[in-house]
Amino acid sequence: AENGAQGIEQAGKRFYDIVLIDYRMPDMDGFQVMDRIRSFSPESIQIVMTAYASYEMAVSATKKGAFDYLAKPFTPDELNIVIDKALEWRNLRIESKKLLAERERNLLELNTEKSRTRAIIQCMGEGILVINNQEEIVLWNPMVLQMLGVKDISIGTKLPSVVKGKDLRCFVKEVQGIKKKEGLLSQEIRISDRVLLGTATLLEDQDGNILGTVVILRDITQQKRIEELKTQFVTMVSHELRAPISAMHGYIDVVLNQSAGDDPHLYHQMLERAKIRAESLLDLIKDLLAISAIEAVSYTHLTL
């Protein structure tokens, strides 16, 4: 460009990696041109050339954002050296921007993944508890608060200060005492009036160092109560079955052996009583089948 105005116009039409600007021009000085070009092309590298070389001029050019400063007269080799340095700097800037963009993209993806993982943990029906090697709680979900019977937990809170009873603490110590990841360990844990099934494993970093313990808690209180009721029910049913069967067996034995003499009326009464006992057994069996059907439906709903 023959002057500053033409240079500014040309630099505005497309991007230039390097712009060489003479300080003295007919219409404006080089610093004015630098300011105008930087306003719409801040990534362009600017080099100032001048015949009025001085220390003050070099300082002023640097303050204005010039990459380098060439004093006239200069040889082609000196110009090439400055151009090569500027191109190398420009390439480094481009690579740096690419790395920065990639880093931001990775951070965004990581943040998105963390948010997704956090949302999944928050919505899980099981309790999630992560404890480091110093027995400090570092991660949990709302379900754990409900299971442990506490309102809130702070990061770094010691496990013994929020857990009632010793079962969970002993379980965590047992898992951490393994010192090597060996799959999942399970154990029933009692906390107040709740029965929890704890499943735990060690948490490792990429180098295999143990960072802590991950514990998954599932509330099985209702299942344990159902099992107790089933045990009581089986005991009761066994008694209810034994009594009529024993009576029937006795009546049939008397009839077969004719132990009651020759009285037909008496044998008829015994058979009638045996029939009544058999009918009561059939009613009990119908009740058992109905309970089984209800249980199957309930299990299907729970599974769905």
C-alpha positions as CSV (number, residue, x, y, z in Angstrom):
1,A,0.0,0.0,0.0
2,E,1.3,3.4,-0.9
3,N,0.0,5.1,2.3
4,G,-1.6,4.5,5.6
5,A,-5.2,4.8,4.4
6,Q,-4.7,2.3,1.6
7,G,-3.0,-0.1,4.0
8,I,-5.9,0.1,6.5
9,E,-8.4,-0.5,3.6
10,Q,-6.5,-3.5,2.3
11,A,-6.0,-5.0,5.8
12,G,-9.8,-4.7,6.3
13,K,-10.6,-6.8,3.2
14,R,-8.9,-10.0,4.5
15,F,-6.8,-11.3,7.3
16,Y,-3.0,-10.9,7.2
17,D,-0.7,-12.8,9.6
18,I,2.1,-10.2,9.4
19,V,1.8,-6.5,8.6
20,L,5.0,-4.4,8.0
21,I,4.3,-0.7,8.7
22,D,6.6,2.3,8.0
23,Y,6.5,4.9,10.7
24,R,6.6,7.9,8.4
25,M,3.9,8.0,5.7
26,P,2.3,10.9,3.7
27,D,-1.1,10.9,5.4
28,M,-0.6,9.5,8.9
29,D,2.2,7.9,11.0
30,G,2.6,4.2,11.6
31,F,1.3,4.2,15.1
32,Q,-2.1,5.5,13.9
33,V,-2.2,2.7,11.3
34,M,-1.3,0.2,13.9
35,D,-4.2,1.3,16.2
36,R,-6.7,1.2,13.3
37,I,-5.6,-2.3,12.1
38,R,-5.6,-3.7,15.6
39,S,-9.2,-2.5,16.2
40,F,-10.5,-5.0,13.6
41,S,-7.6,-7.5,13.3
42,P,-6.0,-7.9,16.8
43,E,-4.4,-11.2,15.8
44,S,-2.2,-9.7,13.0
45,I,1.4,-9.4,14.0
46,Q,2.7,-5.8,13.3
47,I,6.4,-4.9,12.6
48,V,7.5,-1.2,12.6
49,M,10.1,0.1,10.1
50,T,11.7,3.5,10.4
51,A,14.7,5.5,9.4
52,Y,14.4,7.6,12.6
53,A,15.7,4.8,14.9
54,S,16.1,5.7,18.5
55,Y,15.6,4.0,21.9
56,E,12.5,6.1,22.5
57,M,11.1,5.1,19.2
58,A,11.7,1.4,20.0
59,V,10.0,1.7,23.4
60,S,7.0,3.5,21.9
61,A,6.6,0.9,19.2
62,T,6.7,-1.9,21.8
63,K,4.1,-0.1,23.9
64,K,1.9,0.2,20.9
65,G,2.0,-3.6,20.5
66,A,4.6,-3.9,17.8
67,F,6.1,-7.4,17.6
68,D,9.5,-6.1,16.5
69,Y,11.3,-3.0,15.3
70,L,13.5,-2.6,12.2
71,A,15.8,0.4,11.7
72,K,16.4,1.5,8.1
73,P,18.5,0.7,6.2
74,F,18.3,-3.0,6.8
75,T,19.4,-5.9,4.7
76,P,17.1,-8.6,3.2
77,D,18.6,-11.1,5.6
78,E,17.7,-8.9,8.6
79,L,14.2,-8.6,7.3
80,N,13.9,-12.4,6.8
81,I,15.1,-13.1,10.3
82,V,12.4,-10.8,11.7
83,I,9.7,-12.3,9.4
84,D,10.7,-15.8,10.4
85,K,10.5,-14.9,14.1
86,A,7.1,-13.4,13.5
87,L,5.8,-16.4,11.6
88,E,7.1,-18.7,14.4
89,W,5.3,-16.6,17.0
90,R,2.1,-16.6,14.9
91,N,2.2,-20.4,14.6
92,L,2.7,-20.7,18.3
93,R,-0.3,-18.4,18.9
94,I,-2.5,-20.5,16.5
95,E,-1.4,-23.8,18.2
96,S,-2.0,-22.2,21.6
97,K,-5.5,-21.2,20.6
98,K,-6.3,-24.7,19.4
99,L,-5.0,-26.2,22.6
100,L,-7.1,-23.8,24.6
101,A,-10.2,-24.5,22.6
102,E,-9.6,-28.2,23.0
103,R,-9.1,-27.8,26.7
104,E,-12.3,-25.8,27.0
105,R,-14.2,-28.4,25.0
106,N,-12.8,-31.2,27.2
107,L,-13.7,-29.3,30.3
108,L,-17.2,-28.8,29.0
109,E,-17.6,-32.5,28.1
110,L,-16.2,-33.4,31.5
111,N,-18.5,-31.0,33.3
112,T,-21.4,-32.4,31.3
113,E,-20.4,-35.9,32.2
114,K,-20.1,-34.9,35.8
115,S,-23.5,-33.3,35.8
116,R,-25.0,-36.4,34.2
117,T,-23.3,-38.7,36.7
118,R,-24.4,-36.4,39.6
119,A,-28.0,-36.4,38.3
120,I,-28.0,-40.2,38.1
121,I,-26.6,-40.5,41.6
122,Q,-29.1,-38.0,43.0
123,C,-32.0,-40.0,41.5
124,M,-30.9,-43.5,42.5
125,G,-33.2,-45.4,44.8
126,E,-30.2,-46.8,46.6
127,G,-28.0,-44.8,49.0
128,I,-24.5,-43.9,47.7
129,L,-21.7,-43.1,50.2
130,V,-18.1,-42.5,49.3
131,I,-15.6,-42.4,52.2
132,N,-11.9,-41.6,52.0
133,N,-9.1,-43.3,53.9
134,Q,-9.5,-40.9,56.8
135,E,-13.2,-41.9,57.3
136,E,-14.3,-38.6,55.8
137,I,-17.5,-38.5,53.7
138,V,-16.7,-37.0,50.3
139,L,-19.8,-37.9,48.3
140,W,-23.4,-38.9,49.0
141,N,-26.9,-38.7,47.7
142,P,-30.3,-37.7,49.3
143,M,-31.3,-41.3,49.8
144,V,-28.4,-41.8,52.2
145,L,-29.6,-39.0,54.4
146,Q,-33.0,-40.7,54.7
147,M,-31.4,-44.1,55.5
148,L,-29.0,-42.7,58.1
149,G,-31.7,-40.5,59.6
150,V,-29.7,-37.2,59.2
151,K,-30.8,-33.9,57.7
152,D,-27.5,-32.9,56.0
153,I,-23.9,-33.9,55.6
154,S,-20.9,-31.7,54.8
155,I,-17.9,-32.7,52.8
156,G,-15.2,-33.9,55.1
157,T,-17.6,-34.9,57.9
158,K,-16.3,-37.9,59.8
159,L,-18.4,-41.1,59.3
160,P,-18.7,-41.9,63.1
161,S,-20.3,-38.4,63.7
162,V,-23.3,-39.1,61.5
163,V,-23.8,-42.9,61.7
164,K,-25.8,-44.4,64.6
165,G,-24.5,-47.8,65.7
166,K,-21.3,-49.5,64.8
167,D,-22.3,-51.9,61.9
168,L,-21.6,-49.5,59.0
169,R,-18.4,-48.2,60.5
170,C,-17.1,-51.7,61.1
171,F,-18.2,-52.7,57.6
172,V,-16.2,-49.8,56.1
173,K,-13.2,-50.6,58.2
174,E,-13.4,-54.2,57.1
175,V,-13.5,-53.3,53.4
176,Q,-10.6,-50.7,53.8
177,G,-8.6,-53.3,55.7
178,I,-8.4,-55.5,52.6
179,K,-5.9,-52.9,51.1
180,K,-6.6,-54.4,47.6
181,K,-9.6,-54.2,45.3
182,E,-11.2,-57.7,45.3
183,G,-14.7,-57.2,43.9
184,L,-17.8,-56.4,46.0
185,L,-18.4,-57.2,49.7
186,S,-21.9,-57.4,51.1
187,Q,-23.2,-57.3,54.6
188,E,-26.5,-56.6,56.5
189,I,-26.3,-53.4,58.5
190,R,-28.7,-52.3,61.2
191,I,-29.1,-48.5,61.8
192,S,-31.8,-47.7,64.4
193,D,-35.0,-49.5,63.3
194,R,-33.7,-50.0,59.7
195,V,-32.0,-53.0,58.1
196,L,-29.8,-52.1,55.2
197,L,-27.9,-54.3,52.8
198,G,-24.5,-52.7,52.3
199,T,-22.4,-53.5,49.2
200,A,-18.9,-51.9,49.1
201,T,-15.7,-51.9,47.1
202,L,-12.5,-50.0,47.2
203,L,-12.0,-46.8,45.1
204,E,-8.7,-46.7,43.1
205,D,-7.0,-44.0,41.0
206,Q,-5.4,-44.7,37.7
207,D,-2.2,-45.9,39.4
208,G,-4.0,-48.4,41.6
209,N,-3.7,-46.4,44.7
210,I,-6.6,-46.8,47.2
211,L,-8.5,-43.5,47.6
212,G,-11.4,-44.7,49.7
213,T,-14.5,-46.8,49.8
214,V,-17.7,-46.7,47.8
215,V,-20.7,-48.1,49.7
216,I,-24.1,-48.7,48.2
217,L,-26.9,-49.1,50.7
218,R,-30.3,-50.7,50.0
219,D,-33.1,-50.6,52.5
220,I,-34.3,-54.1,53.1
221,T,-36.3,-53.4,56.3
222,Q,-39.6,-54.3,54.7
223,Q,-38.2,-57.5,53.2
224,K,-36.8,-58.5,56.6
225,R,-40.2,-57.9,58.2
226,I,-41.9,-60.0,55.4
227,E,-39.4,-62.8,56.0
228,E,-40.2,-62.7,59.7
229,L,-43.9,-62.7,59.0
230,K,-43.4,-65.6,56.6
231,T,-41.5,-67.6,59.3
232,Q,-44.3,-66.9,61.8
233,F,-46.9,-67.8,59.1
234,V,-45.2,-71.1,58.3
235,T,-45.0,-72.0,62.0
236,M,-48.7,-71.2,62.4
237,V,-49.7,-73.1,59.2
238,S,-47.6,-76.1,60.2
239,H,-49.7,-76.2,63.4
240,E,-52.9,-75.7,61.6
241,L,-52.1,-78.5,59.2
242,R,-50.8,-80.9,61.8
243,A,-54.0,-80.8,64.0
244,P,-56.6,-81.8,61.3
245,I,-54.3,-84.3,59.7
246,S,-53.6,-86.0,63.0
247,A,-57.4,-86.1,63.8
248,M,-58.2,-87.5,60.3
249,H,-55.5,-90.1,60.7
250,G,-56.9,-91.1,64.1
251,Y,-60.5,-91.4,62.7
252,I,-59.4,-93.4,59.6
253,D,-57.3,-95.7,61.8
254,V,-60.3,-96.4,64.1
255,V,-62.6,-97.2,61.1
256,L,-60.0,-99.4,59.4
257,N,-59.3,-101.4,62.5
258,Q,-63.0,-101.3,63.6
259,S,-61.8,-100.3,67.1
260,A,-65.2,-98.8,68.0
261,G,-67.0,-102.1,67.8
262,D,-70.0,-102.9,65.6
263,D,-71.8,-99.5,65.9
264,P,-72.2,-98.2,62.3
265,H,-73.5,-94.9,63.6
266,L,-70.3,-94.2,65.4
267,Y,-68.2,-95.0,62.3
268,H,-70.4,-92.6,60.3
269,Q,-69.8,-89.8,62.8
270,M,-66.0,-90.4,62.6
271,L,-66.1,-90.2,58.8
272,E,-68.2,-87.0,59.0
273,R,-65.6,-85.5,61.3
274,A,-62.7,-86.5,59.0
275,K,-64.6,-85.0,56.1
276,I,-65.0,-81.7,58.1
277,R,-61.3,-81.7,58.9
278,A,-60.5,-82.3,55.2
279,E,-62.7,-79.4,54.1
280,S,-60.9,-77.1,56.6
281,L,-57.6,-78.2,55.1
282,L,-58.9,-77.4,51.6
283,D,-59.9,-73.9,52.8
284,L,-56.5,-73.4,54.3
285,I,-54.8,-74.4,51.0
286,K,-57.1,-72.0,49.1
287,D,-56.0,-69.2,51.4
288,L,-52.3,-70.1,50.9
289,L,-52.8,-70.1,47.1
290,A,-54.5,-66.7,47.3
291,I,-51.6,-65.3,49.4
292,S,-49.1,-66.6,46.9
293,A,-51.0,-64.9,44.0
294,I,-51.1,-61.6,45.8
295,E,-47.4,-61.9,46.6
296,A,-46.6,-62.6,42.9
297,V,-48.6,-59.5,41.7
298,S,-46.9,-57.3,44.3
299,Y,-43.4,-58.5,43.2
300,T,-44.3,-57.8,39.6
301,H,-45.3,-54.2,40.4
302,L,-42.1,-53.8,42.4
303,T,-40.1,-55.1,39.5
304,L,-41.8,-52.8,37.0
